């Protein structure tokens, strides 16, 4: 299977790119930071993995989804797996968000994922070979995360959109999957403005652990992939508890788990 992964310069995206490449799947890794992508490509080549091609671009920019598909077709001919992994959001109350970060969050977490599916799905349907569309959400796709109102709203959209798209594709060669990780030891918390406390960090997955769980589940075409029992329980709480109670529970968990610091996302 030929694989395209966005947000592949760090964190879960990078770990997934490495996991697919080590298992023999050619990868096109896309992200803004080209030097990190080239480092990943070199590392995989030295490890004897499948080739990792690189494309440096801002996937939320106008025309970027079409450009990514065009490059993927140029490199592979056919794309079998798309992992929509890129995402961002400052850890702030809504009134503290800058308009720039507000637009970036919605543009990346909602619009870019939707457009990428819109362009890649017809390509996959046309070639007719077994394929996977993977949208990376969050535990926040189920549970309301405090100080992440726009992020949580966007990730709820990702879950509903992913499930409905899977239903539409049920009789085709494409399986649509949702990956919903919880807190992960990546650069995301620092960029967002979170400082995990020791009790939280001890229970967080590494990106490699998330990738190890997600890789076989993606190949199997699972509808829902939630790594870890704690994250599965948080998702369950978000589904079964009345929303006001779920908010209070997540506020309690976050107060115990993280400290708010200054976000380092560029404006």
Secondary structure as the mmCIF struct_conf table of DSSP 4:
data_model
#
loop_
_struct_conf.conf_type_id
_struct_conf.id
_struct_conf.beg_label_comp_id
_struct_conf.beg_label_asym_id
_struct_conf.beg_label_seq_id
_struct_conf.end_label_comp_id
_struct_conf.end_label_asym_id
_struct_conf.end_label_seq_id
STRN STRN1 UNK A 3 UNK A 6
BEND BEND1 UNK A 7 UNK A 7
TURN_TY1_P TURN_TY1_P1 UNK A 8 UNK A 9
BEND BEND2 UNK A 10 UNK A 10
HELX_RH_AL_P HELX_RH_AL_P1 UNK A 11 UNK A 22
TURN_TY1_P TURN_TY1_P2 UNK A 23 UNK A 24
STRN STRN2 UNK A 27 UNK A 31
BEND BEND3 UNK A 32 UNK A 32
HELX_RH_AL_P HELX_RH_AL_P2 UNK A 34 UNK A 46
TURN_TY1_P TURN_TY1_P3 UNK A 47 UNK A 48
STRN STRN3 UNK A 52 UNK A 56
TURN_TY1_P TURN_TY1_P4 UNK A 59 UNK A 60
BEND BEND4 UNK A 61 UNK A 61
TURN_TY1_P TURN_TY1_P5 UNK A 62 UNK A 63
HELX_RH_AL_P HELX_RH_AL_P3 UNK A 64 UNK A 76
BEND BEND5 UNK A 77 UNK A 78
STRN STRN4 UNK A 81 UNK A 84
BEND BEND6 UNK A 91 UNK A 92
HELX_RH_3T_P HELX_RH_3T_P1 UNK A 94 UNK A 96
HELX_RH_AL_P HELX_RH_AL_P4 UNK A 99 UNK A 106
HELX_RH_PI_P HELX_RH_PI_P1 UNK A 107 UNK A 112
HELX_RH_AL_P HELX_RH_AL_P5 UNK A 113 UNK A 127
BEND BEND7 UNK A 129 UNK A 129
STRN STRN5 UNK A 131 UNK A 136
HELX_RH_3T_P HELX_RH_3T_P2 UNK A 139 UNK A 141
TURN_TY1_P TURN_TY1_P6 UNK A 142 UNK A 142
BEND BEND8 UNK A 143 UNK A 143
HELX_LH_PP_P HELX_LH_PP_P1 UNK A 144 UNK A 145
TURN_TY1_P TURN_TY1_P7 UNK A 146 UNK A 147
HELX_RH_AL_P HELX_RH_AL_P6 UNK A 149 UNK A 168
TURN_TY1_P TURN_TY1_P8 UNK A 169 UNK A 171
BEND BEND9 UNK A 172 UNK A 173
STRN STRN6 UNK A 174 UNK A 179
BEND BEND10 UNK A 183 UNK A 183
STRN STRN7 UNK A 184 UNK A 184
BEND BEND11 UNK A 185 UNK A 187
HELX_RH_AL_P HELX_RH_AL_P7 UNK A 188 UNK A 192
TURN_TY1_P TURN_TY1_P9 UNK A 193 UNK A 193
STRN STRN8 UNK A 194 UNK A 196
HELX_RH_AL_P HELX_RH_AL_P8 UNK A 198 UNK A 201
TURN_TY1_P TURN_TY1_P10 UNK A 202 UNK A 203
HELX_LH_PP_P HELX_LH_PP_P2 UNK A 204 UNK A 204
STRN STRN9 UNK A 205 UNK A 205
HELX_LH_PP_P HELX_LH_PP_P3 UNK A 206 UNK A 206
HELX_RH_AL_P HELX_RH_AL_P9 UNK A 207 UNK A 220
TURN_TY1_P TURN_TY1_P11 UNK A 221 UNK A 221
BEND BEND12 UNK A 223 UNK A 223
STRN STRN10 UNK A 224 UNK A 225
BEND BEND13 UNK A 228 UNK A 228
HELX_RH_AL_P HELX_RH_AL_P10 UNK A 229 UNK A 240
BEND BEND14 UNK A 241 UNK A 241
HELX_RH_AL_P HELX_RH_AL_P11 UNK A 243 UNK A 257
STRN STRN11 UNK A 258 UNK A 260
#
